[in-house]
Amino acid sequence: MTGCGTSSPNTPVTASGTLEQLAARASCTPVVSTDSTELRQANCTTADGRYVLATFATDRGQREWINEAEDYGGVYLVGRKWVAVGTQPVVAALRGRLGGSVETGTMHSGH
């Protein structure tokens, strides 16, 4: 494993799979809002709260999406070719099911 993050013994191995497979692992029935070759995105609601789950065709597409989205703030749970966006408590609960690393966006005002 490479990278500079550390993993806790309680954090599962980072999940992989299709949007539907990831949603099932997170106990969500996804409501797909974007369904294209490069990006599939769905809204999810669980007992933990609401969040957006997105899968990407490429690592580059994922990073570009995250870089743009983080300008609006929020908390991001990031896996290989997928991301979940929600509040900190929702992302913390999802991390227990999906693994991944947490990134926090910075809201820029004056837009």
Sequence and secondary structure as in RCSB ss.txt:
>XXXX:A:sequence
MTGCGTSSPNTPVTASGTLEQLAARASCTPVVSTDSTELRQANCTTADGRYVLATFATDRGQREWINEAEDYGGV
YLVGRKWVAVGTQPVVAALRGRLGGSVETGTMHSGH
>XXXX:A:secstr
  SS    TTS     S HHHHHHHTT   EEEEE SSEEEEEEEETTEEEEEEEESSHHHHHHHHHHHGGG  E
EEEETTEEEEE HHHHHHHHHHH  EEEE       
